[in-house]
Structures are given as structure tokens and as C-alpha cells.
Amino acid sequence: MIDLRDIKDIQDKVVTVMGLGRFKQGSGVGAAKWLLRHGAQIVVTDLKSEAELKASVDLVTQWYETYRRQYADRDLYAPVFILGQHREEDFTNVQLVVKNPDVPKESAYVELARRSGVRVESDVSLFLHFYRHPYVAVTGTRGKSTTTALSGEMLKRVNPKTVVAGNIMHSPLEDLDWMLEEKEPVPVALELSSWLLESLEHLVGKGMGPEIGVLTNVSEDHLDRYASFADYLHAKELVFALQSPAQKAVLNFDHPIVKEVGARAASRRFWFSRAPLPADLEGAYLDAEGRLHVRLDGNDRALCRAGEWPALRGDHNWENALAAVLVAALSGVSDGDICATLKSFEGLPGRQQTVRELDGVTYVNDTNATSPDAVVAALKRFDPEGKKNIVLIIGGKGKGAKFDAMAADVRTHAKHVVYLEGAATDEIEQAIGSSVPASYASSMDEAVSAAGKAASSGDVALLSPGTASFGLFKNAYDRGGQFVEAVKNL
């Protein structure tokens, strides 16, 4: 089996990259590029066709040519692409398999590799094998991208070279080489989905856990991938299972399931809450007047007010902010830098992102709201008083979650619903019922046009689909991009 104690071990090894994907900075492309430049003989295999993956294939091929010129002193090998299928020999006659997190751990080919004694890693686990310094890991059903990005912005106040990676559309392997040349450790904030956490399970007990692990919340999601909610929850808990007792767990005190998870965590526990914490707990919270408090080492101090954070509105965003504040405070970021970041943070594209205001209608891109809970959070943010001023664009491919609870909030807050064509859309429509007027669309242009016609001045046209994007769109970013383009063309 390949030894991963030295990057030089990669040279000349035959490595299968399982799942190239369509993201230019995603796990598959990032892993392929890193392996190529370190002399691996890579076989890239994906069930998608060559036509579907043309952009990614061209990108990897271009990087190979670049590396050949850049590293003329190394033996580098042209990548081999096996697309539209997987072959057994690519999982048995190799020395390493690097799988994309979208590939289920139960995959017959992954199991075949393991039975054959072939090591199976992900881009993140490869990174952790070689970068043996403290890092922050953020997971949760909702809020992990915002929390990761905000934590990263705060850590950059101390070290501008801070790396933000993981599910946030950036593989940490893209930065590993230069990070290893730094004289001092570089702060790292990783967003880890349940799937990426599963790719780290073999590292439990190996001393590679995060210095700070964050769990924002947990609710039913990806039940099309997991046999039960308990299995999904187990994957999330891996963020703490990886830790030692001396490391730190950051937990949501307002979330009952997270409190149960916290009770099982062996690491040091710190809590965040939208209300004052019990006196015996350390963490971050908001007082009755909306002031941010940090309580650590017996010292409770007020920092700034939540009303001063323009891109962080609503309960869910306050929770994200509190989690990031706690990460920063535990990492030695000053109170002044914490508050300055909260005030200047602009949010992330595709997460309740205001795209444009036209004729008094505000168009909001919330394409990353892929679960019913995320839709509810957006509805409550943009219609907090229940004035029914929202035209909601919803629908797509379900992930096993139920829509009944979400439907009640849609009836409370939406004046009109535009249903996007998708495998779960009929189920969503049945849950919402006929009391909310509706339109139907089989493209994003049609959906935005219908929303514009249904909206009046003062309304919000909100893309918050509550489902995965597959069907009409390549991915959630393609869906959001099409929404933004359609809105700009109105």
C-alpha cells in the first residue's frame, strides 16, 4: 500500500481519480491537478460522458501541459480518461484511489478497491496527511458555507494568507504546496459536508482532527443518500470523533439535536446562542438588546450589536455569525477585528443574495437553499411580519426530506409560487396546496418572467428551491447563475 508520509511517495504511482465533476475548483479537478504535478500516473474515471465533462477534461489536460513546462525536471505523465463507465481494473491494479465526495462510500468500486488492499482517500484526507497543523472544520445542514467564509475572513485579520476550502468550491490541495513552504503554519478553515467527513472516518484516532470543530445545526437532508437520519447524523458527528479531548467543539445551544451531539463530544465544548447562555457555559451569545457577548475563561465581554451586521440578518445568519465569532475568539482574533469583519462581510453568492431591484421588486438568489429548512429561513427573513410579500420560485430534485412543515410557512409568507419542473415538484405542490396562486416553468427564464409578472412594488422575488438542482441544471451554481442572468435581462 502507498505510504503518505512524504509527498515524494506520489511520484510514479498509479492513481485512480474517481469522479472528476464539473467544478473547476472542485475536489475532482483539484485532486487531479495536484497528483499530476507530483508525478502520479492518473486514471480519471467518471460515469458522466466525455461531452458532459468536456470543460473539466480540457482544464486538466491544459494543466498537464503547463506542469510539463513548469516542472521540466520531473517525470510527469499524461492523464488517462475513462468516461461514461468505471472499470474494475482501475480499482484493483492501482496503488491509490482518490474519490470525489459525491461518490457514495458504499460504491461497489470503492469496496472493490478496499478489498484489494488499495488505499481510498479524498482530496481533503490527502491534504490532512501532509498538512499536520491546526485547522478549523465546519459542518452542519445549513449555514456551513457562510460560517466557514466568515470564520476565514476573521482569521485573515491575523494572517492574510488564511486558506478557506472544502465544499466551499475550493480544494485545499490547490494551496498545499505553497503552504508547506511557509515558515509558520497557515490558518485553514474547511467546510466539510457529511460526505467529505465520511472520507475522513479512517483518520479517527490518528491525531488529524480539527483544532476547532463546528456544528451549526442538523436537520433532515440527503435522505436519498442515507438509509436513515441516524446515519446522516453519524456522518456529521465525525467532526468531533476526529478530535482529541484537548481540542474544541463549537456547538449550537439553540438546536436540540446539536445539544445531544454535544453531550457525546469528548472535546472541550463551547456554545453559541441567540439568547444569553446559562452562567456555567462558555461561548458567544446575544443579549436581550441584541449585543454580542463572548464569554471565555470566566470573562464575559460585550463586543458590538447584531443590528450593525448588514449582510447577516435573521436568526439563521445570527447563528452563523455567532459560530464564526467563537471560532475567531478561540483562535486569538481581537474583539475589534471580529466586529469589523461582521460589519464588512458581504455574504456569499447564492445564499440570500440580492441580485437587483426593478420596479420596486427585489430579486433574491438563494439557490443554495437545497433543503426545506433553508427555504423557511429565507421566507422568515424576507417576510418577518407575514405580509405575504414573497413570490417564491421553488422545485427540483428531492433529497428525501418531507415538505409539509415548509409548506405551512409558504402559505404564511408567499403571495404566489412559481414551480420549477423537477422530480419533487409535484410533491411540493401537493404539500402547499391550492390556496397559494401558482405558475409553472420549465426553464429559469420562464420562472423569472412568471415571478416578475406576479410581483408588485415592495415584493421579493425569491429563488429558494428547497431541492437539489439536477434535471434542468448542471448544479446549484448553474441554477443560481441562470437566475442572476435572467434577472439582469429583465
Beta strands, then each sheet from edge to edge (+ up, - down):
strand 1: 14-18
strand 2: 41-46
strand 3: 80-83
strand 4: 96-99
strand 5: 119-121
strand 6: 136-139
strand 7: 163-166
strand 8: 188-191
strand 9: 212-215
strand 10: 248-252
strand 11: 268-273
strand 12: 283-286
strand 13: 291-296
strand 14: 299-305
strand 15: 353-358
strand 16: 361-365
strand 17: 390-394
strand 18: 414-420
strand 19: 438-441
strand 20: 460-463
sheet 1: 3+ 2+ 1+ 4+ 5+
sheet 2: 7+ 8+ 6+ 9+ 10+ 11+ 12+ 13- 14+
sheet 3: 15+ 16- 20- 17- 18- 19-
end
